[in-house]
Amino acid sequence: MQPTYSPEAEAYREKVQAFLAEKLPSNWRGLGALDGDDVSAFVTEWRKTLHEAQYLAPGWPQQYGGAGLSALEQVVVAEEFAKSGVPTGGPNDVFGIQMLGNTLLQWGTEEQKRHYLPRILSGEDTWCQGYSEPNAGSDLSNLALRATLDGDQWILNGQKIWTSAGHLADHIFTLARTDPEAPRHKGISFLLVDMRQPGIEVRPIKMISGASEFNEVFYTDATCAKDEVVGGVNNGWAVAMTLLGYERGEAAATMPVRFQGELDRLLVLAKERGRADEPEIRQRLAWCYSKVQIMRWIGMRTLTQFLAGHHPGPDAGIFKLYWSEYHKVVTELALDLLGAEAMVPSGRPPSSAFQTDSEGAPNSSASWVGTFLGARAGTIYAGSSPIQRNILGEMVLGLPKEPRV
Ligand SMILES: Cc1cc2nc3c(=O)[nH]c(=O)nc-3n(C[C@H](O)[C@H](O)[C@H](O)COP(=O)(O)OP(=O)(O)OC[C@H]3O[C@@H](n4cnc5c(N)ncnc54)[C@H](O)[C@@H]3O)c2cc1C
């Protein structure tokens, strides 16, 4: 593991810091310091700034609109952005850039890369993820959405569920069963589907917080062109797993920064409430501190591997399991500190229901309660904790496989 950065990396860091100093308002304290409507206005404008500066997908080759940065430079950019509390893109970029774009670079045809990658960056196409179905979540290979070839088109029928930001997207990457006779993992294809057609219906699901961030998506004779398949017909499982590696593993550089910021805010809350001297609270805060430190070291190890050219695979689950389980405990402590106030949350809600609230967020009860609720989902989305443990046991540690029915 390499815990320090080279002089070249530190020199590049200064360039990124200069970019941030030039482009951000002088009184910038992080996205969390902005009020409700100002958040989305800022994110929209900031996304344009990042696009112009080629910072939306800094690691992509320049011919597809990236900056062609080295792995080390990408890490420095991610760290500095996290420290400044600025977003790295818009609400659907995690699907379009981090998941689909990176996967297309690995599996896509030249034509697919040339067509889709620049459109993802310009914001012309916005993507969501069509993996889960009512009977295929952890057991993803059980998926039943059918795609049948009819001339030059795939005809799709079936349903997806839990499609995050699906109501904001105009495209969905869809896992579909294209050979029902083949063994489960072998009859699946990864299709690129335009949602702007009568055969696609998006129905938002209301969450416990009252917001609707994810959806059901229904396909009724929906279509996509024959060549909108990534990685070959009936080879979708391998493509899907590549994408999950990106979904679970990319955050090693930024998560420790964000969780440290959140813990600092929690310490302020404990002091504000006069609870910081209670032995039991101190014990719990110390536990959280140690977890964030360990997270930092796990992150360093992941980054060292990344810099050595290792792309995230099943081992990405280590980090995902660690941060999501930690987050449930730290947010429970926050609610204990708030006491009865947590039952009637008020003030600024979190910028996003996912992970920590943004840098600069106030210690409002609405922020902590929203983050507490989102933290429960963290141990489910991108693969639940029991599933991560199975993957780590079987594919990383080489333990015997769990019994299959
Ligand atoms: C906030 C949020 C956003 C999401 N966004 C998306 C999205 O954009 N696109 C998308 O496709 N999906 C999305 N998902 C779905 C997510 O991937 C699934 O919820 C997840 O994979 C679990 O599947 P499931 O809900 O069907 O639960 P199930 O698979 O039914 O699991 C139920 C319980 O059984 C346990 N379990 C199941 N199998 C095993 C086993 N073999 N060993 C031990 N325990 C087991 C699970 O851990 C869990 O506790 C999202 C989910 C959430 C919560």
The ligand as a MOL file (V3000), in Angstrom:
LIG
                    3D

  0  0  0     0  0            999 V3000
M  V30 BEGIN CTAB
M  V30 COUNTS 53 58 0 0 0
M  V30 BEGIN ATOM
M  V30 1 C -32.3340 3.0090 -2.7680 0
M  V30 2 C -32.2560 1.8970 -3.7690 0
M  V30 3 C -31.9530 2.1820 -5.0840 0
M  V30 4 C -31.8890 1.1640 -6.0340 0
M  V30 5 N -31.6220 1.5030 -7.3350 0
M  V30 6 C -31.6440 0.5350 -8.2900 0
M  V30 7 C -31.4860 0.8830 -9.6680 0
M  V30 8 O -31.3130 2.0410 -10.0290 0
M  V30 9 N -31.5620 -0.0960 -10.5870 0
M  V30 10 C -31.7460 -1.4110 -10.2500 0
M  V30 11 O -31.7630 -2.2620 -11.1320 0
M  V30 12 N -31.9090 -1.7760 -8.9460 0
M  V30 13 C -31.8700 -0.8280 -7.9610 0
M  V30 14 N -32.0560 -1.1750 -6.6420 0
M  V30 15 C -32.3750 -2.5650 -6.3020 0
M  V30 16 C -31.2960 -3.2990 -5.5280 0
M  V30 17 O -30.2240 -3.6740 -6.3610 0
M  V30 18 C -31.9810 -4.5170 -4.8780 0
M  V30 19 O -32.9170 -4.0290 -3.9430 0
M  V30 20 C -30.9980 -5.4210 -4.1870 0
M  V30 21 O -30.1760 -6.0690 -5.1150 0
M  V30 22 C -31.7300 -6.4930 -3.3200 0
M  V30 23 O -32.7060 -7.1550 -4.0620 0
M  V30 24 P -34.2140 -7.2760 -3.5250 0
M  V30 25 O -34.6800 -5.9170 -3.1140 0
M  V30 26 O -34.9930 -7.9990 -4.5610 0
M  V30 27 O -34.1340 -8.1590 -2.1940 0
M  V30 28 P -34.0250 -9.7510 -2.1160 0
M  V30 29 O -33.0500 -10.2450 -3.1220 0
M  V30 30 O -35.3970 -10.3130 -2.1640 0
M  V30 31 O -33.4130 -9.9620 -0.6920 0
M  V30 32 C -34.1930 -9.8920 0.5150 0
M  V30 33 C -33.2680 -10.2150 1.6860 0
M  V30 34 O -32.7430 -11.5610 1.5800 0
M  V30 35 C -31.3210 -11.5410 1.6450 0
M  V30 36 N -30.7810 -12.5690 0.7320 0
M  V30 37 C -31.1980 -12.8080 -0.5410 0
M  V30 38 N -30.4650 -13.8060 -1.0710 0
M  V30 39 C -29.5670 -14.2030 -0.1220 0
M  V30 40 C -28.5240 -15.1880 -0.0720 0
M  V30 41 N -28.2580 -15.9440 -1.1300 0
M  V30 42 N -27.8050 -15.2990 1.0700 0
M  V30 43 C -28.0720 -14.5260 2.1350 0
M  V30 44 N -29.0470 -13.5680 2.1480 0
M  V30 45 C -29.7730 -13.4040 1.0430 0
M  V30 46 C -30.9340 -10.1460 1.1820 0
M  V30 47 O -29.6810 -9.7680 1.6900 0
M  V30 48 C -32.0540 -9.2940 1.7770 0
M  V30 49 O -31.7830 -9.0250 3.1160 0
M  V30 50 C -32.1210 -0.1850 -5.6580 0
M  V30 51 C -32.4150 -0.4780 -4.3140 0
M  V30 52 C -32.4940 0.5350 -3.3790 0
M  V30 53 C -32.8050 0.1860 -1.9580 0
M  V30 END ATOM
M  V30 BEGIN BOND
M  V30 1 1 1 2
M  V30 2 1 2 3
M  V30 3 2 2 52
M  V30 4 2 3 4
M  V30 5 1 4 5
M  V30 6 1 4 50
M  V30 7 2 5 6
M  V30 8 1 6 7
M  V30 9 1 6 13
M  V30 10 2 7 8
M  V30 11 1 7 9
M  V30 12 1 9 10
M  V30 13 2 10 11
M  V30 14 1 10 12
M  V30 15 2 12 13
M  V30 16 1 13 14
M  V30 17 1 14 15
M  V30 18 1 14 50
M  V30 19 1 15 16
M  V30 20 1 16 17
M  V30 21 1 16 18
M  V30 22 1 18 19
M  V30 23 1 18 20
M  V30 24 1 20 21
M  V30 25 1 20 22
M  V30 26 1 22 23
M  V30 27 1 23 24
M  V30 28 2 24 25
M  V30 29 1 24 26
M  V30 30 1 24 27
M  V30 31 1 27 28
M  V30 32 2 28 29
M  V30 33 1 28 30
M  V30 34 1 28 31
M  V30 35 1 31 32
M  V30 36 1 32 33
M  V30 37 1 33 34
M  V30 38 1 33 48
M  V30 39 1 34 35
M  V30 40 1 35 36
M  V30 41 1 35 46
M  V30 42 1 36 37
M  V30 43 1 36 45
M  V30 44 2 37 38
M  V30 45 1 38 39
M  V30 46 1 39 40
M  V30 47 2 39 45
M  V30 48 1 40 41
M  V30 49 2 40 42
M  V30 50 1 42 43
M  V30 51 2 43 44
M  V30 52 1 44 45
M  V30 53 1 46 47
M  V30 54 1 46 48
M  V30 55 1 48 49
M  V30 56 2 50 51
M  V30 57 1 51 52
M  V30 58 1 52 53
M  V30 END BOND
M  V30 END CTAB
M  END
